Amino acid sequence: MESNWTQESYADSLFDKDETLERVLESIRKQGMPEISVAPGYGRLLTLLVRMNRAEKVLEIGALGGYSGICLARGLTERGKLTSLELKQPYADLAYENLKLAGFGEQVEYYVGEALDSLQRLAEEGRRFDFFFIDADKGNYLNYLEWAIKLARPGALIVGDNTFMRGKTINPNEKGNAVTRMREFNQRIARDPRLDGVMLPAYDGLAIARVKG
C-alpha cells in the first residue's frame, strides 16, 4: 500500500498545483465539511473522460464543495450542462459558489434532497445523460448504478469513486451494509452484460463503465 501511495504522489507531483481546486479544498475546510473530495489524479481523469466522450449532459451524484463538479465542467463543451445532486443545501450552496467562481455558474444546476428522489424526478422529466459520476453514500451505489443505466444515452460513461472504501472492500472481515453493497456494485461493473467495465486500483479505487448501445 505504501508503494502505491508513493507512485500516486510522484504522479501528482508532475502537474502544477491547481489554484482553483486548492481554493475549493480550503473552502471545504473552512466550512468544517468532510475532506473527501475526489483525488487530484482522478479529478484530472474526469475532465479527460468528459472531454473524450464529448458529453453534453453530465450527472453528478454527490456535490460536496464542488471539487469534482469543476473537474467535470472543465470537460464540457460551451453548451454542455452539469446536473448535480446533493443531499444538503449548505453543501450545494458552497458547490455552486465555487463553480461560479471557476466560471461555470451558467452550466450547472443543483437538485437538493435525497438522491433517489431526485433521480426519480429526473426520470419523470425525461432527462437523459452522457456521463455519470457517483460519489455519494456508499450503501446506495448499486441503486445509483441502476438509475444511471436507466437515464443513460447509448454509450454513456458511468464512473464511481471510492470503490475500495479505504481497504474495507477487500477486507473479508468487513461485513457492514455499505461494504457489502459496494462489493456488489464492483461485481456489477465487472460482470453486468449491459456494461463494459474496468476497475482502476489507484488512490481509493475508481470504477468506469460504458453503457452498451
C-alpha positions as CSV (number, residue, x, y, z in Angstrom):
1,M,0.0,0.0,0.0
2,E,2.8,2.4,0.9
3,S,4.4,1.8,-2.6
4,N,1.1,2.7,-4.3
5,W,0.8,5.9,-2.3
6,T,4.4,6.8,-3.3
7,Q,3.6,6.2,-7.0
8,E,0.5,8.4,-6.7
9,S,2.4,11.2,-5.0
10,Y,5.0,11.0,-7.7
11,A,2.4,11.2,-10.5
12,D,0.6,14.1,-8.8
13,S,4.0,16.0,-8.4
14,L,4.4,16.1,-12.2
15,F,1.4,18.5,-12.5
16,D,1.4,22.1,-11.5
17,K,-0.7,22.9,-8.4
18,D,-4.3,23.8,-9.4
19,E,-5.0,27.1,-7.6
20,T,-8.8,26.9,-8.4
21,L,-9.1,23.5,-6.9
22,E,-6.9,24.4,-3.9
23,R,-9.3,27.2,-3.1
24,V,-12.2,24.7,-3.2
25,L,-10.4,22.5,-0.7
26,E,-9.7,25.5,1.5
27,S,-13.4,26.5,1.4
28,I,-14.4,22.9,2.4
29,R,-12.0,23.1,5.4
30,K,-13.3,26.5,6.5
31,Q,-16.9,25.2,6.5
32,G,-15.9,22.1,8.5
33,M,-17.2,19.8,5.8
34,P,-15.7,16.3,5.3
35,E,-12.4,16.5,3.3
36,I,-13.4,13.7,1.0
37,S,-13.2,15.2,-2.5
38,V,-12.1,13.1,-5.4
39,A,-8.3,12.5,-5.6
40,P,-6.4,15.0,-7.8
41,G,-5.4,12.4,-10.3
42,Y,-8.9,11.1,-10.7
43,G,-10.2,14.7,-10.9
44,R,-7.9,15.2,-14.0
45,L,-9.2,11.9,-15.3
46,L,-12.8,13.1,-15.0
47,T,-12.1,16.1,-17.1
48,L,-10.4,14.0,-19.7
49,L,-13.2,11.4,-19.9
50,V,-15.9,14.0,-20.2
51,R,-14.0,15.7,-23.0
52,M,-13.1,12.5,-24.8
53,N,-16.7,11.3,-24.6
54,R,-17.9,14.7,-25.9
55,A,-20.5,14.6,-23.1
56,E,-23.1,17.4,-23.3
57,K,-25.2,16.3,-20.3
58,V,-23.4,15.2,-17.2
59,L,-25.0,14.0,-13.9
60,E,-23.1,14.1,-10.7
61,I,-24.4,12.3,-7.6
62,G,-22.8,14.0,-4.6
63,A,-21.6,17.6,-4.9
64,L,-19.8,18.2,-1.6
65,G,-18.0,21.5,-2.1
66,G,-17.7,21.5,-5.9
67,Y,-14.3,20.0,-6.5
68,S,-15.4,17.1,-8.7
69,G,-18.1,19.4,-10.2
70,I,-15.3,21.8,-11.5
71,C,-13.4,18.8,-12.9
72,L,-16.4,17.6,-14.7
73,A,-17.4,21.0,-16.0
74,R,-13.9,21.6,-17.4
75,G,-14.5,18.8,-19.9
76,L,-17.8,20.1,-21.1
77,T,-18.4,22.0,-24.4
78,E,-19.7,25.5,-24.2
79,R,-23.3,24.3,-24.5
80,G,-22.8,21.4,-22.1
81,K,-24.6,21.2,-18.8
82,L,-23.8,19.7,-15.4
83,T,-26.6,18.5,-13.2
84,S,-25.5,17.8,-9.6
85,L,-27.5,16.0,-6.8
86,E,-26.7,17.0,-3.3
87,L,-28.4,16.0,0.0
88,K,-27.6,19.1,2.0
89,Q,-28.5,22.7,1.0
90,P,-25.3,24.3,2.5
91,Y,-23.1,21.9,0.5
92,A,-25.0,22.7,-2.7
93,D,-24.7,26.4,-2.0
94,L,-20.9,26.1,-1.5
95,A,-20.5,23.9,-4.5
96,Y,-22.4,26.4,-6.7
97,E,-20.4,29.3,-5.4
98,N,-17.2,27.5,-6.2
99,L,-18.4,26.5,-9.7
100,K,-19.4,30.1,-10.3
101,L,-16.0,31.4,-9.2
102,A,-14.5,28.9,-11.6
103,G,-16.5,30.3,-14.5
104,F,-19.2,27.5,-14.7
105,G,-22.1,29.2,-12.9
106,E,-24.2,29.2,-16.1
107,Q,-23.5,25.5,-16.8
108,V,-24.5,23.9,-13.5
109,E,-27.8,23.2,-11.8
110,Y,-28.5,21.6,-8.4
111,Y,-31.2,19.2,-7.1
112,V,-31.2,19.2,-3.3
113,G,-32.5,16.3,-1.3
114,E,-32.4,12.6,-1.3
115,A,-30.6,11.5,-4.4
116,L,-33.0,8.6,-5.1
117,D,-35.9,11.1,-5.1
118,S,-34.0,13.5,-7.4
119,L,-33.3,10.6,-9.8
120,Q,-36.9,9.7,-9.9
121,R,-37.7,13.3,-10.7
122,L,-35.2,13.4,-13.5
123,A,-36.7,10.3,-15.0
124,E,-40.2,11.8,-14.8
125,E,-38.8,14.9,-16.6
126,G,-37.5,12.7,-19.4
127,R,-33.9,13.6,-18.8
128,R,-31.0,11.6,-20.3
129,F,-27.3,11.9,-19.7
130,D,-24.0,11.1,-21.4
131,F,-21.8,10.8,-18.3
132,F,-22.4,10.0,-14.7
133,F,-20.1,10.5,-11.7
134,I,-21.2,8.7,-8.5
135,D,-19.5,9.9,-5.2
136,A,-22.2,9.8,-2.5
137,D,-23.4,7.4,0.2
138,K,-21.8,4.1,-0.5
139,G,-24.7,1.9,0.6
140,N,-26.7,3.2,-2.3
141,Y,-24.1,2.8,-5.0
142,L,-25.9,-0.2,-6.5
143,N,-29.2,1.8,-6.7
144,Y,-27.3,4.7,-8.3
145,L,-25.8,2.4,-10.8
146,E,-29.3,1.1,-11.8
147,W,-30.6,4.7,-12.1
148,A,-27.6,5.7,-14.2
149,I,-28.3,2.8,-16.6
150,K,-31.9,3.9,-16.9
151,L,-31.1,7.5,-17.5
152,A,-28.1,6.8,-19.9
153,R,-27.9,7.5,-23.5
154,P,-26.3,4.7,-25.5
155,G,-22.6,4.8,-25.0
156,A,-22.7,6.9,-21.8
157,L,-20.0,6.5,-19.2
158,I,-20.6,5.8,-15.6
159,V,-17.8,6.5,-13.1
160,G,-17.9,5.6,-9.4
161,D,-15.3,6.7,-6.8
162,N,-14.1,5.1,-3.5
163,T,-14.7,1.6,-4.6
164,F,-12.1,0.2,-2.2
165,M,-13.6,2.2,0.8
166,R,-10.1,2.7,2.4
167,G,-9.4,-1.0,2.2
168,K,-12.8,-2.2,3.7
169,T,-14.0,-3.7,0.4
170,I,-11.1,-6.1,0.1
171,N,-11.1,-7.0,3.8
172,P,-13.1,-10.2,4.3
173,N,-13.7,-9.3,7.9
174,E,-15.7,-6.3,6.9
175,K,-19.4,-7.2,6.8
176,G,-21.3,-3.9,7.0
177,N,-24.1,-3.0,4.7
178,A,-22.2,-0.3,2.9
179,V,-19.2,-2.6,2.3
180,T,-21.4,-5.4,1.1
181,R,-23.3,-3.1,-1.3
182,M,-20.0,-1.7,-2.6
183,R,-18.8,-5.2,-3.4
184,E,-22.0,-5.9,-5.3
185,F,-21.5,-2.6,-7.2
186,N,-18.0,-3.6,-8.1
187,Q,-19.1,-7.0,-9.3
188,R,-21.8,-5.4,-11.4
189,I,-19.3,-3.1,-13.0
190,A,-17.2,-6.2,-13.9
191,R,-20.0,-8.6,-15.0
192,D,-23.2,-6.8,-15.9
193,P,-23.9,-7.7,-19.6
194,R,-25.3,-4.1,-20.1
195,L,-21.9,-2.6,-19.4
196,D,-18.2,-2.7,-20.5
197,G,-16.4,-2.0,-17.2
198,V,-13.0,-1.6,-15.7
199,M,-11.6,-1.0,-12.2
200,L,-8.7,1.3,-11.5
201,P,-6.7,0.3,-8.4
202,A,-5.0,3.7,-7.6
203,Y,-6.0,6.0,-4.8
204,D,-9.2,4.6,-3.2
205,G,-10.4,2.8,-6.3
206,L,-12.4,4.0,-9.3
207,A,-14.9,2.1,-11.4
208,I,-15.5,3.1,-15.1
209,A,-18.2,1.5,-17.2
210,R,-19.6,2.2,-20.7
211,V,-23.3,1.6,-21.2
212,K,-23.7,-0.6,-24.3
213,G,-25.7,0.9,-27.1
